[in-house]
Amino acid sequence: MTTESRDGAAPPADTADTAGGTDASPLARLRRRLRGKRRRDSRGSAEISVAIVGASLVAGLAFGQGLSRTVVDITDGLTWISDDPSGEIIQVNPATGRPEKRLAVGAPGEDLDVSQADGRLFVTNRTTGEVFSVDLASVLVSGQRRVASGGATDLLLHDGKAFLVDRSTSSISHIDPSTTDAIGERWVATEGLADATIDGQGRVWAIDEVGSLVELRWSDAERRFVTEREEDVDYAGDGSVLVGHDRGVTVFGPDAGIVVQVGTGDDVVGDAPSLVGNLLAPASAPADLAPVASPETGTVVIVGADELREVDLTTIACSKPGRPAVHRDLVYVPCDGAGRIVVLDGSGRRASADIPVPGERDAELVVDDGNLIVNVPGSQAGLVVRPDGRISDLTRYDDRVAPTRLAGSRTPPTQEQVRDIADADRPDPEDLPDPPPSTPPTAPTAPVSSGTPPTGTATAPTPPTSPPTGGPTVPPVGPPGTVPPGGGGAPPNGGGDDDPPPSNPGNPTNPTNPTNPTEPPPSEQPADLQAPTAVTATLENGTVAVVTWQHGGPAATTGFDITVVGSDTSYTRAGPADRSARLTIPVGQPAQFVVTAVDGTRRASSAPSAPVTASTRPGMPGGLTGSVGAGPHTAGTVPATASWQAPADNGSPITGYRVVFTGGNPQTTQSQDLPADARSASWAVPCADTGAEECDAGRTTVRVTALNAQGEGDAASAVIGESAASAPRLPAGGNQHVTGESGGNLTYEGFGDVTLTLAPAADWSAFTGTCRYETESGGGAMECGQTSLTLSYNDGYQWVACDRGASRTITRNRSITFIADNGRTTAQSQVYTFTTSQTALCEGQQIP
């Protein structure tokens, strides 16, 4: 690896980056232009301090334009999360918000990491220094290896390949995803490995402790890593972290606060002075939204499309930001110790309200299948942030989901053997020479004088093509680095110059001594290894298969492999004396088991067992909705309905539904057991007369669960009715309110008043709604219990013909109605009629 010495000081701005003063690349030229421009801005909102740091772009650097995405996560709708306090890993279903499986993989308090991709789950126990590979089809361990304990190791997964990063040995190895065995040559950073990641194209990127960044491509043909690109990143050091993108990576360097993006096609180089100490970054993120957290300064730095932003979270009491994650084009940042998650947009400003973290521990963020899982180790609950931004509860622990011990693991080497075997090539048995056929040895061709015993320095006879008759049979091929019994390059007699000849009671004859004509006994061939018989599989607790078998004949000295039919992975977990094994299997899928006896290289397999189908309680019904009707205050009850959608049966047919209604006034609880084809229910809710126009049914909830042979599943619940303020009850209508009147004689000008005496009934006086009156010419508001009302008139001058003694008095009919209104309907009094009179002027008469 190319190295570069650094004394921590920036070179002069006019110093060339390469020998002879010629820049090696556009990235090197860009670095030189940015030297000396480091600054610390402080601008942004008063709520969050956001500093926009100058960054420069290099269009089309090295890889040209365009991006593509490779999805490596499992798209099965289920997510595995770790729980260090219990030493378990938990499979949760974000769609239902409930746990599906619990696997005990370590002791309580051990540090566990989970990675999942391509139908396989990898569990790293950082406390004990172990990595397990689990086949998700059978939930059994297919491979296990020891690694350095602590945080020195990481797994990089892409398109069926797995790479083991070991910072303790500064190496990267390609490992078999199933067995975890090393494949081909490992790559070593001679200056010490700072960090490594993988991009969406499957390229491994590594940066060493002196800032040399390398892009590596694994070659299946050459069985080694091929260096595709190498760049020196100025001022990067042993604290640098990498974030992978669809193409390329971003380097965050806390040693001098630098940010460098390489290989994306739109690369960025800039300064971020707030990057100090141990940095926390996601393994991958979009190139135009790449975040990193600096807990030491309480800052998050976001690489945007055209600039860097330093977000000071201490201004909002988030002094210790945790590892961020990108979801829905937003950056989610846990505030460790503060019990919440801050959501930022690409500009570094709050995109939504903070998300409270359930429980008392810090949150871990997991992005899988388009969901953001908020995992809170040790807590009863977590959260799911869905693709549309909705947040729903996640049950992490359910007493009905019992933990099972992870089964099928191989015995790993001891910690002392890690460095010897971690990356050693393991030869294929097909590449080893075949055992020689069993034929008697030929006599030696070298003459030996009669009566003279052979000396220790005599020429050895031509090696026979098979072991001598009666001698040991060819041993099975052992693991790499072992020596078969009797092998290992010893002389034909089995010893070296200083070793005594081996004792061989089965063949006391020395084949090199022709004076001893004793015939060797016939060869003893081992008896055939018998296949296991009577293989049965029964279910325990619905999801645990108990496999039993019988075995006779020669012992299976290696043990027994148990294979799920249809899976290409076998699991050697049962010992030679075992005749049973317990395996956790997926629900809803019939499984058959084959048991194979193993004695060295010899194998004998049983016939498949009868199929068993794991099952568990049904899922949670979906789409639960309902409503509560309304009724008059005299109704007594009102109708309520609920409807739902069928959940997953989880391997056992749904036998029915249990619907529980709680509510009404007075509150009651009613339960209905309905058949499997039911999708709705209805019932009558008590509704009390509370003095309002309508009866009050109170708050009403419904709870629906599905049932199968394994029991009752998780409940869906919904509030379908609330106790709401009803309209006041209307007073009785149709009664006469007016008991008398006065006035009514208008002047020549048409002015005058009429005063009505009122006597409303008691229910009108007590009515809490609104009241008004209406006349033939208008109306107005009034108190419901009002006892008098004066109506004023202005009809103006009136003229009539005065000839032949015509009357000059004009009489008009008047009416009034009183109305009570509760906002929904009205009640009216009886209409009251009366008259007014006015003296008119004669036609042509002047106004007095």
C-alpha positions, 0 to 999 in steps of 0.5 A: 500500500502506498504510504505517506509520512505526516507531521500534522502540518498542512504543506504550503498552498503552492506545494505540488502533491506529486513529485516534480510538481505535477498533480496526480489526479483532479482530486489531488489538484482540488485538495491543493486549492482547498488548503488553507480555507478551513473556517468555522461558520455559525449561521442558521436558525436560533433553534439549531446552529447550522454552519454551511461549510464551503465544498467544491465539486468535481463532476464526473471524477474517475467513474463518470455519471450515473448511479445504480442501486443494488439492494442487499437486504432481505425483502421478506418483511421481517427484521432481526434486531439484537438485545444485548441485555438478554443475550438474544436476537429477536425477529420482528414483523414491522407490519404487525408490530410484534416479535416472531422469534427469539434466539438465545445466542450469547450470555446476558450482557454480551455485545451482539451485532446482527447483519442480514442479507441474501437469505442469511443472518450473521451474528457477531458476538463481540464479547466472546469473539465469535461469528455465526452464519445462520440459514434463515430458511431453517434458522440453523447455524451453518458456520461459525468462526472465532474472530478478535473480540471487541469492535475490531471486526465487521462484516461486509455483505453484497450479492451473495458474498461476505467479506470479513474486516479485521482491524486487529490484523489490518486485513480483509478476507473473503469468506464463505457465507455458509461455512465462514471459511476463508477463500483465497488470499486475504488483503493486508494494510501494511500501515494499519487498517482504519476502516473499510466498507462496501459500495453498491457495486460490490467494491470494497473500500479501505483506508489505512491509518496514514490516509491511503484510500484503496478500492478493491475488487474481488476476483473469483478467477484469481481468488484474491483482491485486485486493486482498482484505485488508490488515492492519498487522502490528505490529513486522514488518520487512524480515526477515519470512517467510511460511508458507502454509496451506490458508487464510491465512498465518503471519508470522514476524518476527525484528525483534521476535520476533513470530508472527501467523497470519492468515486461517486461521479460528483465528488466532494472535498471539504473541511468540517472542523467539528469532526473530533474524536470517535465518529459514528456513521451509517455503513451506507447512505445516499451520496447526496445525503451522507451523515456522520455524528461527532459525540464529542462536539455534539455535532452532525455533519451532512454531505449534501448535493452541493455543500457540507452542513455542520449541525450543532445539536447541543443547542437543542439539548442533544449533546451526545448524538448517536449513530445516524441513519437515512430514511425517507430522504431524511437524517434520523439522529438518536440523542443518547441519554436524552430519550429522543430522536431528532429528524433533520432534512438535507439542509440540517434543519428539523424536518418533524417533531422529535420522536420519543424513545420508549424505555430508558436505554439508547436507541439503535436505528436499523433500516430494512425493507423500507422501514426504520426500526427503532431498536431499544435493547432491554426495552419492552417496546420499540418503534417503526417509522414506515415509508410514508412517515407514520410511526407505530409501536413495536412490541419487542418482548412477548412472553408468548414467544419463548426464546430458543437456543441457536442450534447447529453450530460447529465447534470453533477453534480456540482464541489462540488459533485465530491468527493461524486459521482465520484466513488460511486456504482450505483445500477441496478434498477433490484436489487431494490424491486418491487413496491407493488401492489395497494390493499387497506390496511388491518385494524389494528389488535391491539384493540383500546378502543371505543372513545379513540383516538390512542396515538402517542406511539401506536403500528404501524399497520402491514405495508400494501402491497400497499399505502393507497387508494387515497394516492401517487403512488409509485414514480420512483426510483431516482438516488443513494442517493436520497429518494423517496417522502414519503419514506426514513424510516419515520413512516407509518404516514409520520413523526417522533415523532416531525413531524406533521401528513401529510396533505392528502386532498385526504384521510382525514381518519386515517386508524388506527382509526376504529371509522371513517368508511369513505370509501377511494376514488378509486385509481387514476392511472396515464394516459399512457405515449404516444409515440412520433409521426411524427418523421422526420429526415432531413439533414442540411449542409449534415452531421447534422440531424435535428430530429423533433417529436410530443408528446401528452398526459401526459408530458415526465417530464424527457425529450426525448431520441434520439436513432440512430437505430443500436446503443446501446446508447441513448442520453437524451439531449432534454428537456420536452418542446423540439420537435427537436434536431440536431445530427451530423451523420457519412457520407455514412451510412443511419441513422434512429432515434427513439425518446423515451418519458421518465417520471421517469421510464416510457418510450414510444418509437416512430416508426423509422424515415425514413432513411437519409444518411449524405454526404459531398463533395467527397474526393481528387482524388488519384494517379494523374500523367501526362506528357508533350510531346516534339516537334520541335521548329516549333510545336506550341503546344505539347500534355499533359495528366493526369490520376487519381483514383476515390476518396471516394464519402462521401455518395453522388455519384460522378457526374463528375470531373473538370480538370484545366491545367495551363502552356504552353508558353505563359502560359494559363489556360484551364478547362475541366468538365468530366463525373463521369467515366472519369479517364484521360484527355488530352489537347494541351499545347502552345509551344514557339520557343525560339531559341532552337531545341525544343519548350519550353512548360514551367512549366505545372501543373494539378489540379483535383477535384471530384464533387457531390451533396454537391459540389466540393471536395479537389483538387489533384494537380501535376506538370507534366512538367517543363521548361528545357534547350533545346538543341541549334538549329542546323545550316543548314546542306549540305553546303560546308564550304571549299573555298580553299586549299594550300599545299599537297605536302609531302616530301620523308619522307611523311611529309606535311600539307594541309591548308583549307580556310573555310567560314561557314554560319552564323548559324554555326558561331553562333551555341552554341553547339560543332563542329568537323571535320572528315577525312578519317583518323581521326578528331578533335574538332574545333570552329564552326565559324573557317575560316581555318584549317591545316591538317598535314600528316605523311605517311612515306617513300614509294617505287615503281618499277622504271623500264621501266620509271614508275612514282615515284609520289604517289597521295592520295585522301583525304576528310573532313566533318564538323559536328555540335552537340547539344547533341541530334542530329547533322548536317553535311556540304557537303563533301570536297575532295582533294589530296596529293602527295609524291615522292617515292623511287625506290625499293632497294634504300637506304633512303637518 
